[in-house]
Amino acid sequence: MSVYESIIKGLSEAVEYEKGSGKARITKCTVNPAPEFTSQEIKDIRLSFGMTQLTFAEVMGVSVKTVEAWEAGTNKPIGSARRFLGVLKAEPELLSRVNIISA
């Protein structure tokens, strides 16, 4: 099936569902809140990788000033940074596995 045909099929299914004559797949899930981290926990995560603040900032996609502020407790990570910190804490091998770092 071509991309065009797939799109047309999906749109047709959506129209049928909207009219009440089609079935839709419904998946329910619960999204857990992003974890919060203390300044010490952030520093501990960074040090567990043996990284400088500069290298950790590059991994996180933020400035070194941001990492400094997190570790000083001046600022707290928000949104995707909190989520990514949680992933790094739970799955430390992720950085190597997805080629963010190479040892």
HELIX and SHEET records of a PDB file:
HELIX    1   1 VAL A    3  LYS A   19  1                                  17    
HELIX    2   2 SER A   39  SER A   48  1                                  10    
HELIX    3   3 GLN A   53  MET A   60  1                                   8    
HELIX    4   4 VAL A   64  ALA A   72  1                                   9    
HELIX    5   5 GLY A   79  ALA A   90  1                                  12    
HELIX    6   6 LEU A   94  ARG A   97  1                                   4    
END                                                                             
